[in-house]
Amino acid sequence: MEETSVLQMLFLTSLLSSTTNQVSLTVSPSSSQIFQGQSVSLSCEEDNSSAGWTLRRNTSDETRTQCGDGWGRPAGSICNISSMVEWYSGVYWCESREGATSNSINITVPGGPVILQSPVLPVTEGEDLTLTCKTKMSFKLPAGFYKDGSFIRTEPAGHMTIHHVSRSDEGLYKCNISSVGESPPSWVSVTGKPTTTSPSPSSLPPSASDPLHLLIRLVCHLVVFCPYCISTFIMVSLYRQRATGNYLPVSVVTTPPTQAEEGLDDDYDDVITAATTEHHF
């Protein structure tokens, strides 16, 4: 029985750890497109601990290979890649020993001279989205931006910001720098805002600038409180009177007998006298 209980406890522990431990994958530099030869650091970050998580990836040539298995250099929960190459393009994620997985990140390593720097994680509705068209050269060039194959606009500084994004802004984006080249497309996801429950107006405290509301509440409290005070006072007074013996005086009123009652009394006295006389010899 003890062995069965221990096995059950171990199973429950592993099940809880695989479902409750939340880990997120982050990449530095934060971009879904990386130049060839650029170094990248990927980290499995957990709220309370990062131990036990391994970085894995799927590429066109490999499936579920882990960091250090022919690519990357593991350092705890971090995987460092010193030089990205084109065939490193693929999907990366963190995985625990129990089989739990993190969010996945799609990284593209283009062979051309232009990349589109876009968020690797979904953007929340209402936030700003910034896209940057970059080359290996240090200076910025004017770039044209496209969404789902349609031209949006040209930005002279090479970056475009969409304010207060909505679900309609989700899609495939790419950029083009004249006389230099075009970037591959990258998918930008937009998620809805987290729902928050606002308190009902009745549960909100009254405003200090609302004297009418305060007066109504005061009257309600008095109506409820005053009968209680009066009844309590009466009960205490009665109890004190009983304890000290202060009872209310009781008066007894006697009325004089009527003539009929006097006659009855005389007859009664005569009967008693006669009975007494008969017993004397």
VEXDOZA-717265 format. One line per 4 residues: number of its first residue (from 1); their letters; for each residue x, y, z of C-alpha. Coordinates in Angstrom, 2 decimals. Example, Ala and Ser with C-alpha at 12.3 -4.5 7.8 and 13.67 -1.06 7.14 Angstrom:
1> AS> 12.30,-4.50,7.80; 13.67,-1.06,7.14
This chain:
1> MEET> 0.00,0.00,0.00; 2.85,2.42,0.86; 4.52,1.90,-2.54; 1.20,2.57,-4.31
5> SVLQ> 0.67,5.78,-2.31; 4.19,6.99,-3.09; 3.71,6.29,-6.79; 0.40,8.16,-6.76
9> MLFL> 2.00,11.14,-5.05; 4.87,11.21,-7.57; 2.39,11.03,-10.45; 0.29,13.88,-9.07
13> TSLL> 3.39,16.00,-8.44; 4.66,15.53,-11.97; 1.18,16.22,-13.37; 0.82,19.45,-11.41
17> SSTT> 4.31,20.64,-12.29; 3.70,20.01,-15.97; 0.43,21.92,-16.01; 0.98,24.76,-13.54
21> NQVS> 4.57,25.83,-14.23; 4.37,28.58,-16.83; 7.47,29.42,-18.84; 7.97,31.91,-21.63
25> LTVS> 10.57,31.91,-24.39; 12.34,35.20,-25.07; 14.88,36.02,-27.77; 17.57,38.70,-27.84
29> PSSS> 17.70,40.69,-30.04; 13.90,40.72,-30.02; 13.10,40.18,-33.69; 11.46,37.48,-35.76
33> QIFQ> 14.08,37.98,-38.50; 17.82,37.70,-37.85; 20.75,38.48,-40.15; 23.10,35.68,-41.10
37> GQSV> 26.20,35.65,-38.88; 24.39,37.50,-36.05; 24.54,36.06,-32.52; 21.30,35.24,-30.72
41> SLSC> 20.40,34.35,-27.14; 17.21,32.41,-26.36; 16.02,32.06,-22.76; 13.37,29.93,-21.05
45> EEDN> 12.06,32.18,-18.28; 9.76,30.87,-15.55; 8.06,32.81,-12.74; 9.70,30.93,-9.86
49> SSAG> 12.36,28.73,-11.46; 13.94,28.05,-14.83; 15.43,24.67,-13.99; 14.48,21.63,-16.03
53> WTLR> 13.58,23.46,-19.27; 15.28,22.68,-22.58; 15.22,24.73,-25.78; 14.10,22.77,-28.84
57> RNTS> 13.45,23.62,-32.46; 11.94,22.36,-35.70; 13.60,23.31,-38.98; 13.23,22.12,-42.56
61> DETR> 15.90,19.47,-41.86; 15.48,18.67,-38.15; 12.64,17.86,-35.74; 12.63,18.40,-31.97
65> TQCG> 16.38,18.77,-31.69; 17.59,20.41,-28.49; 20.15,23.11,-27.84; 23.67,21.68,-27.77
69> DGWG> 22.71,18.83,-30.09; 24.79,20.03,-33.04; 23.71,23.67,-32.64; 23.83,26.30,-29.90
73> RPAG> 25.58,26.28,-26.52; 23.36,25.65,-23.46; 23.99,27.62,-20.26; 21.30,26.60,-17.78
77> SICN> 17.98,27.79,-19.17; 19.71,29.90,-21.85; 20.81,28.80,-25.31; 23.44,30.94,-27.03
81> ISSM> 23.89,30.77,-30.80; 27.09,32.53,-31.85; 26.35,32.74,-35.57; 22.94,32.29,-37.20
85> VEWY> 22.81,30.64,-40.62; 20.01,30.41,-43.13; 19.04,26.81,-42.35; 18.51,27.78,-38.67
89> SGVY> 15.17,29.25,-39.73; 12.37,27.44,-37.91; 10.18,27.22,-34.83; 11.79,27.41,-31.36
93> WCES> 10.21,26.55,-27.98; 10.99,25.47,-24.40; 10.09,22.02,-23.11; 10.25,20.53,-19.62
97> REGA> 11.21,17.01,-18.62; 7.52,16.31,-17.92; 6.51,17.38,-21.45; 5.12,20.87,-20.71
101> TSNS> 5.83,23.43,-23.43; 6.15,27.20,-23.65; 5.08,29.63,-26.33; 6.77,29.10,-29.69
105> INIT> 8.73,31.67,-31.70; 9.20,31.58,-35.46; 12.66,32.84,-36.42; 13.65,33.53,-40.03
109> VPGG> 17.26,33.92,-41.18; 17.08,35.40,-44.69; 19.97,35.26,-47.09; 19.35,38.82,-48.38
113> PVIL> 20.62,42.16,-47.05; 17.24,43.41,-45.70; 15.20,42.18,-42.73; 11.95,43.33,-41.14
117> QSPV> 12.30,43.74,-37.40; 8.90,42.84,-35.94; 7.64,41.60,-32.54; 8.27,37.93,-31.83
121> LPVT> 5.27,37.78,-29.46; 1.65,38.78,-30.15; 0.74,42.44,-29.71; -2.20,43.31,-27.44
125> EGED> -5.08,45.36,-28.82; -4.66,49.04,-28.06; -0.86,48.92,-27.97; 1.48,50.47,-30.55
129> LTLT> 3.16,48.31,-33.19; 6.55,49.40,-34.55; 8.12,47.76,-37.63; 11.68,48.54,-38.69
133> CKTK> 13.26,47.86,-42.06; 16.95,47.19,-41.47; 20.06,46.58,-43.50; 23.50,45.49,-42.37
137> MSFK> 24.63,49.08,-42.89; 24.51,51.33,-39.84; 22.57,54.21,-41.39; 18.82,54.20,-41.95
141> LPAG> 17.25,54.35,-45.39; 13.70,55.15,-46.59; 11.60,51.99,-46.78; 8.22,51.00,-48.14
145> FYKD> 5.98,48.80,-45.99; 3.44,46.20,-47.16; 0.68,44.21,-45.46; -0.71,41.05,-47.05
149> GSFI> 0.90,42.10,-50.33; -0.69,45.59,-50.37; 1.40,48.74,-50.13; 0.84,50.81,-46.95
153> RTEP> 3.23,53.75,-47.15; 6.87,54.80,-47.38; 8.70,55.93,-44.24; 11.82,58.11,-44.67
157> AGHM> 13.43,56.88,-41.43; 12.90,53.20,-42.23; 10.44,52.43,-39.40; 6.65,52.52,-39.24
161> TIHH> 4.44,52.74,-36.14; 0.79,51.70,-36.06; -0.91,53.29,-33.05; -3.59,51.46,-31.07
165> VSRS> -3.59,48.26,-33.09; -6.73,46.17,-33.52; -7.45,42.69,-34.85; -7.65,44.11,-38.36
169> DEGL> -3.93,44.97,-38.18; -3.01,41.29,-37.91; -1.32,39.88,-41.01; 1.84,39.35,-43.08
173> YKCN> 4.18,42.36,-43.21; 7.28,42.99,-45.27; 9.40,45.96,-46.29; 11.44,47.07,-49.27
177> ISSV> 14.44,49.39,-49.51; 15.00,50.72,-52.98; 18.27,49.65,-54.63; 19.05,47.38,-51.61
181> GESP> 16.44,44.65,-51.46; 13.25,43.30,-49.90; 12.73,41.48,-46.62; 10.89,38.17,-46.23
185> PSWV> 7.32,38.45,-44.87; 6.66,37.99,-41.15; 3.35,37.28,-39.49; 2.26,39.76,-36.78
189> SVTG> -0.36,38.49,-34.32; -2.77,40.69,-32.36; -4.50,39.42,-29.23; -7.52,40.84,-27.42
193> KPTT> -7.31,42.83,-24.23; -7.66,40.85,-20.99; -11.17,41.25,-19.61; -11.48,42.99,-16.25
197> TSPS> -14.59,43.03,-14.05; -15.53,46.56,-13.05; -17.45,47.08,-9.80; -21.14,47.87,-10.06
201> PSSL> -22.23,51.44,-9.23; -24.04,50.22,-6.10; -20.80,48.83,-4.66; -18.82,52.00,-5.23
205> PPSA> -18.32,54.30,-2.21; -20.37,57.53,-2.29; -18.58,60.60,-3.45; -17.68,63.23,-0.88
209> SDPL> -19.34,65.80,-3.13; -22.75,64.09,-2.88; -24.33,65.50,0.36; -27.83,64.30,-0.56
213> HLLI> -26.68,60.70,-0.70; -24.91,61.05,2.64; -28.03,62.61,4.25; -30.23,59.75,3.00
217> RLVC> -27.80,57.19,4.42; -27.74,59.03,7.78; -31.56,59.04,7.99; -31.67,55.32,7.15
221> HLVV> -29.18,54.56,9.92; -31.18,56.61,12.44; -34.45,54.88,11.49; -32.86,51.49,12.07
225> FCPY> -30.85,52.44,15.16; -33.36,54.54,17.19; -35.98,51.77,17.88; -33.17,49.54,19.05
229> CIST> -31.93,52.20,21.49; -35.44,52.89,22.85; -36.26,49.21,23.39; -32.91,48.65,25.07
233> FIMV> -33.50,51.61,27.41; -36.95,50.31,28.44; -35.63,46.80,29.13; -32.76,48.16,31.24
237> SLYR> -35.16,50.37,33.26; -37.51,47.44,34.01; -34.62,45.28,35.07; -33.31,47.95,37.46
241> QRAT> -36.76,48.40,39.05; -37.01,44.67,39.72; -33.52,44.53,41.15; -34.14,47.39,43.63
245> GNYL> -37.71,46.30,44.58; -39.36,49.47,43.39; -42.67,47.95,42.47; -45.66,50.07,41.68
249> PVSV> -48.01,50.59,44.75; -51.25,48.58,44.79; -54.31,50.17,46.48; -57.15,48.02,47.90
253> VTTP> -60.55,49.69,48.01; -63.23,48.25,50.31; -66.90,49.12,49.96; -69.46,49.06,52.84
257> PTQA> -71.82,46.05,52.82; -75.33,46.46,51.55; -78.45,45.91,53.66; -79.03,42.44,52.19
261> EEGL> -75.47,41.43,52.99; -75.96,42.74,56.56; -79.11,40.63,56.90; -77.31,37.51,55.78
265> DDDY> -74.56,38.18,58.26; -77.10,38.47,61.12; -78.81,35.20,60.15; -75.45,33.50,60.03
269> DDVI> -74.61,34.75,63.49; -77.99,33.49,64.85; -77.39,30.01,63.44; -73.99,29.81,65.06
273> TAAT> -75.41,31.00,68.41; -78.22,28.43,68.33; -75.87,25.60,67.52; -73.69,26.59,70.41
277> TEHH> -76.63,26.75,72.83; -77.88,23.26,71.97; -74.63,21.65,73.04; -74.73,23.15,76.53
281> F> -76.57,20.87,79.07
